[in-house]
Amino acid sequence: MTGEPAEGQRPDEDFEIVEVDVGRYLTDEQRAWPVGVGQRPEQEFAIEGPLPALSVRAPEARLAALVSVLSEQETKLGGSGLELAHRARDANGVRATLVPRRVEGARTRFELIARWAAAFGSEVAVTVV
């Protein structure tokens, strides 16, 4: 055991926080630079809601073509295309999960795609998850 605290844990012993004024060491140019107070990276890059996805059920032989057509349709609606995130066989063929390359506005695009894909018939099912 190294005696190091686990990630996110404080060490057993107390510690002192020391603030150092570095202003006197800055050049005039550096003093003129704007100072921004940002968020912690995990807050700044946090995903606020669930990532929209399309769930596709289709015969295995048609999956590749279907993914290509759906990705093309998503691009026509203003997206950047779709990526295959998960694929699994089931009794009726294959179930795949497609995620957007560009998240902004994806849920709306996916709802339009699901309605558009209903024209493929009962052999193919596309739902927004």
Secondary structure, DSSP 8 states (H G I E B T S, - for coil): ------TT---SS---------GGGS-HHHHHS-------HHHHT---S----EEEEE-HHHHHHHHHHHHHHHHHTT---EEEEEEEEETTEEEEEEEESS-TTHHHHHHHHHHHHGGG-TT-EEEE-
